[in-house]
Amino acid sequence: MRCTSPALQAHHAPYRFDQPAARALEGYLAARASHDRAHLPALWLGRRGRLTERGIEQAIRHRGRLGGLPGVRPHQFRHTFVQSYLALGGDRRQLMRLVGWKSRQLLGRYAVTGRAERPSPTWLQPGDRL
C-alpha cells in the first residue's frame, strides 16, 4: 500500500486488512467502478473527481458523527495504530518503517500519549480503540 506521511513523503507500507475491512474495501471498489470518474487513478472519489485530503477528512468526520464518535479526526487513526502496535509488543524500528518516520523524535511524541493507558484488549481491532 502506498502511503503519504503528514510531511507529504510517499512510502510503501505492507498492510494486512482484517476480513471486515477487506469486505468494506471490496464493496467500495465495486461501487467505485461505476463512478463517472472511475478512470482516475485516485482511490477515493467524490462527486467531482478525486477526493482531496480535506474531502477525506470531512467524510471521516461525517461517518464518525453517524457512528456516535463526534469529533473523530483522521489523525487519531495514526495515533491509535502506533499505540496499539507498541502495546502489543511491536518493534519500534519496524514501526518507524511502517509509518514512514525517519526521526526517533516522532516515535517519542506518539508513544508518550499512550504510556499511561490501560492495557489494550487484543481482541479489538485498531478502529475499536478510538
C-alpha positions as CSV (number, residue, x, y, z in Angstrom):
1,M,0.0,0.0,0.0
2,R,1.4,3.4,-0.9
3,C,1.0,5.9,2.0
4,T,1.7,9.6,2.3
5,S,3.0,10.9,5.6
6,P,1.9,14.2,7.1
7,A,5.2,15.6,5.7
8,L,3.9,14.5,2.2
9,Q,6.6,11.9,1.9
10,A,5.4,8.9,0.0
11,H,6.4,5.4,1.1
12,H,5.2,1.8,0.7
13,A,3.9,0.1,3.8
14,P,2.9,-3.6,4.0
15,Y,-0.5,-3.8,5.5
16,R,-2.9,-6.6,6.1
17,F,-6.6,-5.9,6.3
18,D,-8.9,-7.9,8.6
19,Q,-11.9,-9.5,7.0
20,P,-14.5,-6.8,7.7
21,A,-12.1,-4.1,6.4
22,A,-11.3,-6.2,3.3
23,R,-15.1,-6.7,2.6
24,A,-15.7,-3.0,3.1
25,L,-12.9,-2.1,0.7
26,E,-14.1,-4.6,-1.9
27,G,-17.6,-3.1,-1.6
28,Y,-16.2,0.4,-2.2
29,L,-14.1,-0.7,-5.1
30,A,-17.2,-2.3,-6.7
31,A,-19.2,0.9,-6.3
32,R,-16.2,3.0,-7.4
33,A,-16.1,1.0,-10.7
34,S,-19.5,2.6,-11.8
35,H,-18.4,6.2,-10.8
36,D,-18.3,8.7,-13.7
37,R,-14.6,9.3,-13.0
38,A,-13.6,5.7,-12.3
39,H,-10.8,6.1,-14.9
40,L,-8.9,8.4,-12.5
41,P,-6.0,6.8,-10.6
42,A,-7.1,8.1,-7.2
43,L,-8.6,5.5,-4.9
44,W,-11.1,7.9,-3.2
45,L,-13.6,9.7,-5.5
46,G,-16.1,12.3,-4.7
47,R,-18.9,13.9,-6.8
48,R,-16.4,15.9,-8.9
49,G,-13.4,13.6,-9.0
50,R,-10.5,12.8,-6.7
51,L,-11.2,13.5,-3.1
52,T,-8.7,15.9,-1.6
53,E,-7.2,15.4,1.9
54,R,-9.8,17.8,3.2
55,G,-12.6,15.9,1.5
56,I,-11.4,12.6,3.1
57,E,-11.2,14.4,6.5
58,Q,-14.8,15.6,6.1
59,A,-16.0,12.1,5.1
60,I,-14.3,10.6,8.2
61,R,-15.8,13.2,10.5
62,H,-19.2,12.7,9.0
63,R,-19.0,8.9,9.4
64,G,-17.7,9.4,12.9
65,R,-20.8,11.5,13.8
66,L,-23.1,8.9,12.2
67,G,-21.3,6.2,14.3
68,G,-21.6,8.1,17.6
69,L,-18.0,9.4,17.6
70,P,-18.4,13.2,17.2
71,G,-15.1,14.9,16.7
72,V,-13.2,11.9,15.3
73,R,-10.3,13.1,13.2
74,P,-8.2,11.0,10.6
75,H,-5.0,11.6,12.5
76,Q,-6.5,9.7,15.5
77,F,-6.2,6.5,13.5
78,R,-2.5,7.0,13.2
79,H,-2.1,7.5,16.9
80,T,-4.3,4.5,17.6
81,F,-2.2,2.4,15.3
82,V,1.1,3.5,16.8
83,Q,-0.1,3.0,20.4
84,S,-1.7,-0.4,19.6
85,Y,1.3,-1.6,17.7
86,L,3.6,-0.7,20.7
87,A,1.2,-2.1,23.3
88,L,1.1,-5.4,21.5
89,G,4.9,-5.6,21.6
90,G,5.7,-4.3,18.1
91,D,9.3,-3.4,17.3
92,R,10.0,0.3,17.3
93,R,12.3,0.2,14.2
94,Q,9.7,-1.7,12.2
95,L,7.1,0.7,13.3
96,M,9.2,3.6,12.1
97,R,9.5,1.9,8.7
98,L,5.8,1.1,8.5
99,V,4.7,4.7,9.2
100,G,7.5,6.3,7.2
101,W,9.3,8.1,10.0
102,K,13.0,8.9,9.7
103,S,13.3,10.6,13.2
104,R,13.0,8.8,16.5
105,Q,11.6,12.1,17.9
106,L,8.3,11.3,16.3
107,L,8.3,7.9,17.9
108,G,8.7,9.5,21.2
109,R,5.9,12.0,20.6
110,Y,3.4,9.4,19.6
111,A,4.4,6.8,22.2
112,V,4.2,9.3,25.1
113,T,0.5,9.8,24.7
114,G,-0.1,6.1,25.2
115,R,2.2,5.3,28.1
116,A,-0.3,5.8,30.8
117,E,-3.1,4.0,29.1
118,R,-4.6,0.8,30.4
119,P,-3.6,-2.5,28.8
120,S,-5.1,-2.8,25.4
121,P,-7.5,-5.7,24.8
122,T,-6.1,-7.8,22.0
123,W,-9.4,-8.9,20.6
124,L,-10.3,-5.4,19.5
125,Q,-9.4,-4.1,16.1
126,P,-7.5,-0.8,16.0
127,G,-10.6,1.2,15.0
128,D,-12.4,-0.2,18.0
129,R,-10.0,1.6,20.3
130,L,-10.6,5.2,19.1
